[in-house]
Each structure stands twice: as structure tokens, then as C-alpha cells.
Amino acid sequence: MIRKLLSPVRKLLSRTAKKLFNFLPRKRRFAVYRNFVDCNPNPDERLVLKIAETQEELEACFALLHDAYVASGFMNPDPSGMRVTIYHALPTTTTLCAKYDDKVVGTLSLIRESVLGFPLQRIFDLTALREKKGNIAEVSALAIHPRFRRTGGSILFPLMKFMYEYCTTFFDTRHLVIAVNPSHIEMYESLLFFQRLTQKVVENYDFVNGAPAVGATLDLGLAPEIFKRHYGSKPPKRNLYAFFTQVKLANIKLPQRRFYTTNDPVLTPELLDHFFNVRTQVFALLSERKKGLLHTIYDLPAYHEVLPALAKGKQNDTARRRHRRFSYKCPATFVIVADGVENRTNMEIVQLSCDGFQAHAPDVAWVPINVWGRMKIQLGANEVSSIWASASCELADGIYVFQMGEPDLIWRKFVNALDSGSTHADLQNATRFMSER
């Protein structure tokens, strides 16, 4: 009875303390956060950190993620009891898991860029980040089992170390990006020194059921020096610098690779079919364009039977041409990397729509067909869209039709602005929004 009477009092005190804490200057708050770090350099040997690779491990990760997202309001309950997205189907995505007594108690996914881009590029501009040296990966789908959420980071910090070690050693990643709820962003800023992509909060992020989101990034090349400056003099259990860069955890089981690849794809045709056709409707609900892009990713006969069927003949052409096309001239550079050699082709965009474009290559005898590369398009004086694209055919006189991967924020805003206009004055003013971002 006394415990029940005291419970509301404890909650009130907790809320009051939180309000007082939020009044502290940002620098003081962050210092307090860092004092609560508990990174045990000798975790329990029952903890194992590895890539989720079996059907059972992946199901456990997706189920843990589902329950965490439903509880937070980031998704509605799914009949499968799992949260599975199209990004989990990509060979460039790796799902990490933490297992305790052989049960999955923590998970996160690392999404390397593909023709489908990143989830957060729909709402955050990555142009400035793309100009920097090194590959980008999005950290997504983080969940910790409720049993271990109040244990001082006994699962979270080893999982973060695994992520850091995997990215810097195996995943060929220099920059991490995240989109998180505003209530969680200070943890990433104070403990791991993520920097916000923009100070603005996106109020409605459709990838997490319309919840608000903040975007941030961490340069893994600069991180060790920053960690050393803030954690280097702290005792072992508070020293994230030593924990990330010097401590060797026997709990981490890094993948055994025969070749020097940078990805660890685990999805066989059977696993793809199980998770994306049988247990969920992820493949069935894809747009025709994304179905086509998925076929370019898994361009192997063994996968054709489990991939979503493509529309045929004129139906497919109709689907592709239902979008308005605009005549527009702007400079672009098409970059293809083959055998470590970068090949750049200067081009001019002459027509575009929301899902494709035509480009002219006046000084090049031939642009390779069906070869994916990075197209950088100067849409305005200070606006550059960077998207995956491949030439599907040549029309005439050096004009090529390009299919494109997932458009970035700049491209989508630009085309939407054009699409909403109806007069020459509308089109002239269509990019005015870009100075207001």
C-alpha cells in the first residue's frame, strides 16, 4: 500500500527533476550525460555480438524492433509481429544483433547506399556530406530488449562498439547518418558527438509513422580524437575512447570473409521470399519503379522467382510515363567507378520528371548502357542533387534516357515545385524555396 501511495510522488519528482535538468545550459547537460556512461570493458561472456544471418536471428531482430516501434508509436502493429522494410531486403544492408544466453536482446541495421538511397534522404539534404571524402551509412532500426534498458548500457554500449568496429574495419564507412526522435537526439550529440544536419526538426517523418525527426551525422575519421579529448582521462567504465578504439571484446564475432568485400549479404532467395512475400507484404506494396530497381539489384536468375513481378509491355510504359516531363537545361556530371578508376562524363540535363531524365553528352562518343553511377546535377546556383542513375538507351545525337534510383530531397522538392506550376512565371520561380531551407 505504501509503495502504491509513493509511486505518484516518485513520478512527480522525476518529472520535476527532468524539467530542472532541461534548464541547464547545453554544455552542462552534455557533461552530465557523459558522466552516466557505463561501458564495461569486460562484458558478461554470455553476451555475443554478431551479424544476424539465420532466419531465426533475423526474425528475432525484426520482432524486437516491431515491439519497440509499436510501443513508441513509430508504427502500427503488423500482423507478422515484425518490422520489415524494403531496406532490409538490400544486400548493402547489414543487421547487427546482440544475443544474451542465445536470445536476441539488441539490434540495429546499417544501410549502405544503393539505388534505393537512404530512408532519411527523403527529408534531409545530404549534399554537403556527399562532397566529403568517404562512404556514408545510415544507422537505423535500433532496439534494445526492455529487460536490458535500465542496466547501465550493458547491451547498448557493446552494440555501439560493434557498430563502430564493423563500420571502420569491414563496412568501408566514413560517415554515419541518423534520423531520430527529438527526445533522443541529445544522447547521440552528447555521448557520441553526432552533429545535426540541420537545426530544424522535421515534424512528420513517414518512415516512422509520422513522428518528428532530427537528422545528424558523425565523421568516423575524426571521432577518435574527439572521444580522446572528452573521455581519455576517465576511468575504464567511463572511457568511451578506450572502449571504442583500444579494447578488444571477445564477445564480438566479426564475419569471416574469403574476399575483401565491403558488404555481408545474408539473404538467400529463400530468406527473401520468407520475409518479404510470405510473412509480410513488403514486395507486393512496392511501386512499379521500386520493383524495377529491386530487379537491377538482384540481377541473378536464382532471385527472379521470389522478386515482385514487373508490369509488362505497354502497361509498364504507361506507368513510367504518367508523370509530367519538363524541358530544363542544367549541367551535370556522371561518375562511374570501375576497378578503382573513376570515370567522369560532363553532361547536360535536357528533360526531367520525378522518376527519370534525359541528358546530352556532346563531347563523349558513347555512354555505357545499364551501368549505374552517381549523377551530380546542378539544379540551381547552390543546389546540387546527387542520385544513382544508369543510361537505359541512346535516342540520338548523344542524348540518353536515364533511369534513376531513389531521388534525394533536392530533386524531389525541385520536381514537385515544377509540377505545381502552370505558367512560365511559375517555372521561373519554382526553385525559390531552395533559399528558404
C-alpha positions, -999 to 999 in steps of 0.1 A, spaced: 0 0 0 28 24 9 45 16 -24 14 25 -43 10 58 -24 46 67 -31 45 59 -68 27 91 -79 51 111 -57 82 95 -74 67 102 -108 61 138 -99 97 142 -85 111 125 -117 92 150 -139 103 179 -118 139 168 -119 137 164 -157 123 199 -161 151 213 -139 177 194 -158 164 208 -191 170 243 -178 208 236 -175 230 251 -203 235 227 -232 272 222 -223 264 213 -187 237 189 -197 260 171 -221 287 168 -194 261 152 -171 251 127 -198 287 117 -203 291 110 -165 265 83 -168 284 63 -194 289 27 -183 309 8 -209 322 -23 -192 354 -34 -209 348 -69 -197 311 -77 -206 295 -110 -195 307 -138 -216 270 -148 -222 268 -117 -245 276 -124 -282 276 -97 -308 274 -108 -344 257 -103 -378 221 -116 -379 223 -142 -407 199 -170 -400 161 -169 -403 157 -173 -366 181 -144 -358 165 -121 -384 130 -129 -371 141 -122 -336 156 -88 -346 126 -78 -366 102 -88 -338 122 -69 -312 122 -39 -335 85 -42 -341 76 -43 -304 99 -13 -296 84 8 -325 48 0 -317 54 9 -280 69 42 -291 42 50 -316 66 48 -345 45 22 -364 11 4 -361 11 -32 -351 18 -55 -381 1 -90 -384 36 -105 -388 47 -92 -355 78 -78 -372 91 -45 -386 105 -53 -420 112 -26 -446 125 -27 -482 159 -15 -469 162 -48 -450 160 -66 -484 191 -50 -498 225 -67 -500 241 -34 -489 222 -35 -455 237 -54 -426 217 -62 -395 237 -65 -363 224 -83 -332 233 -87 -296 225 -121 -281 224 -129 -244 221 -166 -235 215 -172 -272 185 -149 -273 184 -116 -293 183 -87 -269 195 -59 -291 197 -50 -328 205 -22 -353 208 -21 -391 235 -3 -411 223 8 -445 249 15 -472 238 35 -502 223 17 -531 200 28 -560 172 30 -533 193 56 -514 188 61 -476 155 63 -457 164 98 -443 173 113 -477 136 119 -483 136 146 -456 172 156 -451 196 171 -476 229 151 -478 245 172 -505 272 188 -483 280 154 -467 284 138 -501 311 163 -510 333 150 -482 356 121 -485 344 86 -477 313 64 -479 280 71 -459 259 46 -440 226 52 -422 222 38 -387 186 26 -384 163 1 -366 179 3 -332 161 -16 -304 171 -30 -270 150 -56 -251 131 -40 -222 149 -62 -198 182 -45 -205 171 -9 -210 178 0 -174 211 -19 -169 235 9 -175 241 3 -211 252 -33 -207 238 -41 -242 237 -7 -258 274 2 -255 287 -31 -267 263 -30 -296 276 6 -304 312 -6 -302 304 -35 -325 288 -9 -349 319 13 -347 343 -15 -352 323 -31 -381 320 3 -399 357 12 -396 371 -22 -403 347 -40 -426 319 -18 -439 342 9 -456 322 37 -440 335 71 -431 302 90 -422 273 78 -402 239 94 -405 208 90 -383 172 102 -381 160 101 -345 131 114 -324 139 149 -310 137 134 -275 166 111 -282 190 134 -302 209 147 -272 221 112 -263 238 110 -297 251 145 -295 265 143 -260 278 108 -259 289 101 -295 292 137 -308 269 135 -337 264 168 -354 229 179 -366 224 180 -404 201 210 -398 187 227 -367 152 223 -380 130 194 -367 110 175 -394 76 174 -379 63 144 -399 86 116 -410 65 90 -428 92 63 -423 83 62 -386 45 67 -387 46 105 -390 67 110 -358 90 141 -357 127 135 -366 161 152 -363 190 143 -386 226 141 -376 259 128 -387 292 115 -373 326 115 -391 343 83 -380 376 96 -392 375 125 -367 357 106 -339 387 90 -322 403 124 -315 371 138 -302 365 108 -280 400 110 -266 396 147 -258 364 141 -238 368 106 -224 406 99 -224 412 108 -188 381 90 -174 382 56 -156 378 24 -177 340 22 -173 335 58 -183 362 59 -210 344 55 -244 376 65 -262 394 34 -250 363 13 -252 358 21 -289 394 23 -301 416 1 -279 395 -25 -260 391 -59 -278 359 -76 -269 359 -113 -272 321 -111 -274 323 -96 -309 322 -122 -337 333 -104 -369 324 -121 -401 349 -144 -418 354 -132 -453 371 -151 -481 374 -119 -502 380 -83 -494 344 -72 -499 327 -44 -480 292 -60 -476 280 -91 -459 247 -101 -477 229 -129 -460 196 -130 -478 192 -161 -499 163 -163 -523 145 -184 -497 150 -158 -470 139 -130 -493 107 -150 -501 101 -158 -464 104 -122 -451 91 -101 -479 65 -123 -496 53 -149 -471 54 -132 -437 49 -96 -449 36 -78 -480 67 -56 -484 73 -66 -520 37 -66 -531 32 -30 -519 62 -15 -537 57 9 -565 65 -3 -601 96 19 -601 110 4 -569 101 -31 -581 122 -24 -612 151 -11 -591 150 -42 -570 154 -63 -601 185 -43 -610 199 -51 -576 192 -88 -577 200 -94 -613 206 -131 -609 183 -159 -621 181 -176 -587 163 -145 -573 138 -139 -602 111 -162 -589 109 -145 -555 111 -109 -566 79 -90 -573 67 -93 -608 71 -64 -631 44 -49 -653 47 -59 -689 48 -42 -722 26 -11 -726 13 -12 -691 48 -7 -678 55 21 -703 22 38 -692 33 36 -656 66 51 -664 52 80 -685 23 91 -663 45 118 -647 48 152 -663 81 159 -681 98 192 -681 123 207 -705 152 221 -685 188 227 -691 214 223 -663 249 210 -661 256 175 -647 285 151 -641 281 113 -644 306 94 -624 313 57 -628 339 38 -607 352 6 -623 382 -14 -609 391 15 -586 392 40 -616 368 70 -616 354 79 -650 337 114 -652 314 124 -681 302 160 -684 266 162 -695 236 185 -697 201 176 -685 176 184 -712 144 169 -698 133 156 -664 105 141 -644 101 128 -609 115 94 -618 139 99 -647 156 123 -671 173 128 -705 208 140 -707 231 151 -735 267 141 -737 281 163 -765 318 155 -761 316 118 -755 313 92 -782 294 67 -760 279 64 -725 277 29 -712 242 14 -711 228 -2 -679 258 8 -658 250 25 -625 269 56 -614 265 88 -595 249 117 -613 255 151 -598 231 177 -612 234 214 -607 197 224 -603 204 259 -590 233 282 -582 239 265 -548 217 234 -552 232 200 -563 212 168 -565 232 136 -562 215 104 -573 222 70 -586 214 66 -623 221 45 -654 216 51 -691 189 28 -704 192 38 -741 205 64 -765 179 84 -785 201 103 -810 230 127 -812 243 119 -778 210 122 -759 205 94 -734 175 83 -714 184 77 -678 166 57 -651 173 68 -616 174 54 -582 156 69 -552 156 107 -556 172 128 -529 155 157 -511 167 184 -535 155 165 -566 120 158 -551 115 193 -540 126 207 -573 104 185 -594 74 189 -571 78 227 -574 79 224 -612 49 200 -611 28 225 -591 34 254 -616 14 260 -648 29 292 -663 63 304 -674 64 326 -643 57 296 -621 86 277 -636 109 307 -632 101 309 -595 99 271 -589 132 269 -571 127 299 -548 121 275 -519 157 264 -521 169 296 -504 144 291 -476 157 256 -465 
